[in-house]
Amino acid sequence: MKTRLLVLLLGIVTTVPLAAADAAAPAALLNRGRYLVEGVGLCADCHSPRNEKGEFVTAHWLRGAPIGFTPAVPMPVWAPVAPPIAGLPSMTAEQAVKFLMEGTRPDGSMPRPPMPAYRVNEEDARAMVAYLKSLGDAPAVGAQP
């Protein structure tokens, strides 16, 4: 009897944390993605517009923006506008993961400067994509479709 009760209690004790961990996984994934996008990649620096004081316009966070600087040397492939990445409107999740891991766009081309060709691991790429997809699509600011 004591053995059955112990087995039952152990089953409950080990099941509850697993269930809680499963429920927290999406939040943890989004938090990791947000940290990587905002704190490490600094994606907002190019992909979010700024006001006349140089402050981010948070209502248009990661919705695309004119690039606020120019190259020091002539660069004909320079992208004058950063596209929207909130919701990743131009890529599927798998295309975006590959882009972040291999540094190539879905058509096989390299990103235009000043965008670096990132090489993050798959776990980080999936977290970044989950966060960006969670932001949903919205009208772009200054970007061509």
N, C-alpha and C positions, 0 to 999 in steps of 0.2 A: 504494500500500500504506500509506504513512504517513498519507495523507488518510483512508483508511477506518479506520485505528486511532484517529486523532484524533477522528473522528466517533463511533466506538464509545465511546471514553473520555468524550467530552463528554456523550453520551447517558446513560452510567452516572452521571457526576458530577451531572448535572442531575436525574436520576430519583431518586436516593437522598434528597436533601433534600426533594423533593416528597412522597415516600412517608412520610418521617419527619414532615413538617408535617401530612399528612393524619391520621396516627396521633395526633398531639398535639392536633389540633383539638378533640376532645371534652373532653380534660382542660383545655385553655385556656378553652373555653366554660364549663365547670363552675367553674373558678377565678374567671373574670370574674363569673359569677353569684353565687358565694359572696361575693366582694368587695362587690358591689352590695347584696346582701341583708343581709349582716352588718355591713359597714363604712360603707356610705352610707345605705341605707334604715333601718338599725337596727331591722329587723323584729322581732328577738328581744325588744326592749323591751316590746312588747305581746303578742306571740304565743308567748312562752316563760314558763313559770311560774318563780317564785322561791321560795326556802326562807325560813325565819324570819329569816335573816341578810341577806336581800335578794340573795343570790347566785342565779344561774341554776341551775335543775335541768336539767343537760345531758342527762340520760336522756330528757327530754321536750322537747328542743329544737324549737322552732317547731311544737309540737303543740297550741297553743291555751292560753289562760290567762285568768283574771279580770283585768280592767283594774284596775291598782293605784292609780288616781287618778280624781278626779271633775271635772266641768267647774266653772269658777268662776261660771258663770251657769246658770240652769235650761235644760236641753236635753233635751226629751222623746225625741229619736231617739238619744240616747247609747247606744252598745253597751257593756254592762257586762262582756262577755266577748269576747276576741279569738278568732276561730275558728282551727282548725289550718290551717297552710299547708304543712307538710311533706308532700310528695307531691301537694299541691293537690287534696285529695279532693273539693272542690265545683266544680271547673272543669276543662274540657279544657285542653290546652296552648294552643290557639288562643284560647279564651275568656280565659285568664289573660294572654296577650300583649295582647289588646285592652283588658283591664282596666287593665293597667299603662301602656298607651299613651294611652288615652282617658279613664280615670278613671271608667268605668261598669261595673257588674256585668253578667253575662249577660242579666239581665232588663231592662236599660236604666236601672236605678236607680243612684243615687250611693251610694258606701260610707257607712256610718254613722260619725259621729264617735266616737272620735278618729282614725279611719283617714283619711289624706289621699287626695285624688283625684290620684294620681301621673300624670305626663305624661312618661314616658321614651321615648327613641327605640326603634325596633323592634329594633335589635341588642342594646341593653341589656335590653329586655323579654324577648327570646328567651334570653339568657344567664341572667337571673333565673329564668325558668320552667324551664329545663333543670336548674338547681341545685335548685330546690324539688322538681321531679318526681323527681330523683335520690335524695331523702331518703326516698321511699316513704311509704305511708300507715301510720299507727299510731293507736292509740286517742287520742282527744282528752282533754285535761285541762281539766275545767271548762266545756267547750263543749257546746252542744246540737247534735245532728246536723241 
